[in-house]
Amino acid sequence: MINIYCDESCHLEHDNAHAMIMGAISCPAEHREKVYNDIRSIKQKHGLSSWTEIKWTGVSPSKIDFYLEILDYFYSTDVLSFRAVVLKDKENLNHARYNQGSHDLWYYKTYFYLLDAMIDYSGEYRIFIDLKDTCGGPRVKKLHEVLCNNQYDFRHEVIKEIVQIKSHESEVLQLTDFIMGAVGYYHNGHYNAPGSSSAKNEIVRSLTEKYGNAVRFGTPRGEKKFNVFLW
């Protein structure tokens, strides 16, 4: 069983952000507790409560050593894999012209593009999505149907369930927010920009040094560890 933890950034239609990012991290279910405990130990090592949330907005000069170690943990942990879908020019969306319905419906279509590349239809999966709002339940159900029907998984034998959870409930979901935030920081033009955060710049620099041009130019669909699709 593989668990996939999903999050999004700059997904609102009129939030003054150029790029929208959806991200996910996969983790085999049997490794989940170890990953949770490892991350909580890193938090405690840096003087933080084990329940402190990892999140991109929390990156600051005073916590840079902590966040760099969290990033190193992702690099070195083979059971964790990251994928992001980046819509680079969100302001050019035209839902009416392309028959995409509302922006909210298009949001869930984008989830399909994020998740379809992560799923091996000979396996079994549970998908956890960061709680967006109280109206997301019906759309999450529809996403489950679309993903399953695309591969004739009518009995939901491959994708067992898709549920919404809150980020404080999962260290892996928090890790998704953190790495996805770094990718979004780059594509929204903040990296090394005047007045940008030195700590956040350092995180993005670490990613670009580790994975070359993957953040900037994307990766092949089949890339396993760090996968970025630019749309």
C-alpha positions, -999 to 999 in steps of 0.1 A, spaced: 0 0 0 13 35 -10 1 66 7 1 99 -13 -1 132 5 -12 162 -16 -12 200 -11 -16 231 -32 -3 267 -33 -16 298 -50 -46 279 -62 -71 307 -57 -83 324 -89 -75 360 -79 -47 358 -54 -21 379 -74 2 349 -79 14 341 -114 19 304 -109 -2 277 -92 15 247 -78 1 213 -67 24 189 -50 24 154 -36 47 130 -17 43 93 -18 53 70 10 48 33 15 23 28 43 46 5 62 72 33 65 48 60 75 53 58 113 91 57 110 91 88 87 68 105 112 90 97 141 122 106 122 108 141 114 96 146 150 131 137 162 146 164 139 121 189 153 131 181 189 168 182 180 163 218 170 145 227 201 110 226 186 79 208 198 74 175 180 40 189 170 54 220 154 42 221 118 67 221 90 55 247 64 70 269 38 57 300 54 77 290 85 111 292 68 131 320 84 168 327 92 163 316 128 151 281 116 172 277 85 193 249 100 162 230 109 147 233 74 179 224 57 181 192 78 145 184 69 154 188 32 184 166 37 161 140 53 140 140 21 171 137 -1 184 107 18 151 88 24 145 65 -5 109 57 4 98 94 -1 91 107 -36 79 142 -46 59 154 -77 46 188 -85 25 203 -113 32 239 -119 8 261 -139 32 289 -149 7 315 -162 -24 312 -141 -37 346 -151 -41 334 -187 -67 307 -177 -99 309 -197 -123 283 -183 -152 293 -206 -131 291 -238 -118 256 -230 -150 242 -215 -133 237 -181 -163 248 -160 -156 268 -129 -121 275 -115 -129 251 -86 -137 223 -110 -105 230 -130 -86 228 -97 -96 191 -93 -88 184 -129 -53 195 -121 -52 170 -93 -58 143 -119 -27 154 -138 -7 154 -106 -18 120 -94 -21 100 -126 17 100 -131 23 88 -96 0 57 -97 11 23 -109 -22 6 -116 -8 -28 -104 -5 -14 -69 -28 -1 -41 -30 35 -29 -46 58 -4 -46 95 -12 -47 122 14 -56 158 3 -50 188 25 -84 201 36 -92 230 13 -127 240 25 -160 224 38 -173 220 2 -145 198 -10 -161 165 -2 -182 160 -33 -153 170 -56 -129 146 -38 -154 119 -45 -156 128 -81 -118 129 -84 -117 93 -70 -142 82 -96 -122 99 -125 -89 84 -114 -104 49 -110 -125 50 -142 -94 62 -163 -79 28 -156 -111 7 -154 -106 4 -116 -144 4 -111 -142 -15 -78 -116 8 -64 -91 -20 -60 -62 2 -69 -71 36 -54 -88 25 -22 -98 60 -10 -92 97 -13 -98 116 19 -92 152 32 -71 157 63 -56 186 81 -19 193 78 -12 190 115 -23 153 113 6 143 90 43 151 89 45 139 53 17 163 43 37 191 60 68 180 41 48 183 9 38 219 18 74 228 24 90 214 -8 61 225 -29 64 260 -14 100 261 -25 91 252 -61 63 278 -61 87 304 -47 109 299 -77 81 300 -103 64 331 -88 96 350 -93 107 354 -57 140 335 -58 169 359 -54 146 388 -61 151 422 -44 137 420 -8 134 382 -10 140 360 20 176 349 24 165 317 42 140 308 15 166 315 -12 189 291 6 163 263 5 156 268 -32 194 269 -39 197 236 -21 170 221 -43 186 234 -75 220 222 -65 206 187 -57 184 183 -87 200 205 -114 175 222 -136 145 201 -125 129 230 -106 134 254 -135 127 233 -166 108 203 -152 116 166 -155 105 136 -176 72 121 -165 89 89 -153 113 106 -129 108 90 -95 124 109 -67 118 146 -76 94 151 -104 82 185 -118 57 190 -146 55 225 -160 21 233 -176 
